[in-house]
Each structure stands twice: as structure tokens, then as C-alpha cells.
Amino acid sequence: MSDNFKKEYVTPPSAGATKEKFGNFLQSVRDHLREDYRKQYVIRKTLCSFLVFLFWIMFWVPPLGIFGFLIAVVLTWLSFVFWHYSYWNYQGGIIQNFLDGLVRYGTFWGLVKKTILQYILVYFWITLAAPAFGFFIWRKAVKHNQVLYVTNERRDIWNEN
């Protein structure tokens, strides 16, 4: 009976294996985005991540102190990593279709202010939701082995053959 229940001892993973897995994770996040899409929107992504960092600082630091600061840093880093996936999820979605079909009234400068505020809030929402939505979209891309990209429907009429 003791032969059936033989104990097997397994060595714990080394620190190098953990670093390798983390590197594979970041490489997978990069690999499931097309290169030209990954290089687009860097300024938007950086500015939005900074605004979300300030938001998380105001939200988490007063009640939790330094632990809240660490939470803010981790959430901001996740937002930065998964921003393109969250933006890809926004493209052609319900919110974008609603905002594109929205009719605005007012003076010229009033319309400009409303449009700028709309874009700021949309990008803020994309970045704020990136740790959750971006992660799930990345997992879906890994599951289906897809590389994500945004098609730009604008055509350059001067360079068409």
C-alpha cells in the first residue's frame, strides 16, 4: 500500500524562473499588438496614464497612506501596459457610436470646449478601465491567437495609385 502513495518532492521555482515568466508576460502583451499600432498613440497613452495616476493618488493615498501610493503606482502601470487593448475595445463600441452620433448645439467656442472635454473624458475612461478591460481583451487575443490593430479608414487621395 505504501508503494501507491509515494511522496514526490518538487523544488520551488527559482527567482530566475519568476523573472522569465514576467518577461514572457510582457512579451506576450507586446506580441499581440501589431507593431504600427503599438507605436501609435504614445503621447495620449502617457498623458492619460499621468492623469489616472493623479486620480488614483487622490483616491487611495488619503485613507491608506503609503500603501495607497503603491496601489496607485501598480494600477497606473497596469493602465499603461494594457492601454492599447482598452482603446481597441473602445473602437467601434457602444460609447464611441453614441458619441459620434451626438448632435451638439451652441456657439463655436462652446462646441470646441464640449468636444475637447468629451475627448478628455473618453481617454480618461479608456485609461481608467484599462487594467480590467485591457487585461480581458489581451486574454481573449491570447486564447484566439490574434494580433490586434486599429484600421484607419482615412485614405490619402494624393498618394493613391
FENBEL-V352651 format. One record per residue. N is the residue number from 1. RES is the residue in one letter. PSI is psi in whole degrees, -180 to 180 (NA if undefined). OMEGA is omega as a letter, one per 30 degrees, with the letter a starting at -180 (NA if undefined). Layout:
((N RES PSI OMEGA) (N RES PSI OMEGA))
//
This chain:
((1 M -31 a) (2 S -21 l) (3 D -30 a) (4 N -28 a) (5 F 56 a) (6 K 133 a) (7 K 136 l) (8 E 129 a) (9 Y 133 a) (10 V 134 l) (11 T 142 l) (12 P 155 a) (13 P 145 l) (14 S 169 l) (15 A -32 l) (16 G -36 l) (17 A -37 l) (18 T -44 l) (19 K -38 l) (20 E -42 l) (21 K -41 l) (22 F -41 l) (23 G -39 l) (24 N -37 l) (25 F -50 l) (26 L -37 l) (27 Q -39 l) (28 S -39 l) (29 V -41 l) (30 R -39 a) (31 D -23 a) (32 H 14 l) (33 L 136 l) (34 R 146 a) (35 E -44 a) (36 D -34 l) (37 Y -36 a) (38 R -31 a) (39 K -12 l) (40 Q 160 l) (41 Y 25 a) (42 V -41 a) (43 I -44 l) (44 R -45 a) (45 K -43 a) (46 T -47 a) (47 L -42 l) (48 C -38 l) (49 S -37 l) (50 F -43 l) (51 L -40 l) (52 V -35 l) (53 F -45 l) (54 L -39 l) (55 F -47 a) (56 W -35 l) (57 I -46 l) (58 M -31 a) (59 F -43 a) (60 W -33 a) (61 V -45 a) (62 P -45 a) (63 P -27 a) (64 L -8 l) (65 G -133 a) (66 I -33 l) (67 F -38 l) (68 G -37 l) (69 F -42 l) (70 L -40 l) (71 I -43 l) (72 A -41 l) (73 V -45 a) (74 V -45 a) (75 L -37 l) (76 T -41 l) (77 W -43 l) (78 L -39 l) (79 S -42 a) (80 F -42 a) (81 V -43 a) (82 F 14 a) (83 W -45 a) (84 H -35 l) (85 Y -41 l) (86 S -39 l) (87 Y -39 l) (88 W -39 l) (89 N -34 l) (90 Y -36 a) (91 Q 122 l) (92 G 8 a) (93 G -175 a) (94 I -45 a) (95 I -44 a) (96 Q -44 l) (97 N -39 l) (98 F -47 a) (99 L -32 l) (100 D -30 a) (101 G 2 a) (102 L 131 l) (103 V 129 a) (104 R 145 l) (105 Y 152 l) (106 G -172 l) (107 T 169 a) (108 F -50 a) (109 W -31 l) (110 G -40 l) (111 L -39 l) (112 V -45 l) (113 K -43 l) (114 K -40 a) (115 T -44 l) (116 I -44 l) (117 L -39 l) (118 Q -47 a) (119 Y -40 l) (120 I -46 a) (121 L -38 l) (122 V -47 l) (123 Y -34 l) (124 F -44 l) (125 W -42 l) (126 I -45 a) (127 T -37 l) (128 L -37 a) (129 A -5 a) (130 A -40 l) (131 P -34 a) (132 A -61 a) (133 F -44 a) (134 G -41 l) (135 F -45 a) (136 F -37 l) (137 I -39 l) (138 W -45 l) (139 R -39 l) (140 K -40 l) (141 A -39 l) (142 V -43 a) (143 K -42 a) (144 H 3 l) (145 N 52 a) (146 Q 148 l) (147 V 124 a) (148 L 148 l) (149 Y 164 l) (150 V 126 l) (151 T 130 l) (152 N 110 a) (153 E -8 l) (154 R 138 a) (155 R 145 l) (156 D 100 a) (157 I -18 a) (158 W -21 a) (159 N 13 l) (160 E 145 l) (161 N NA NA))
//
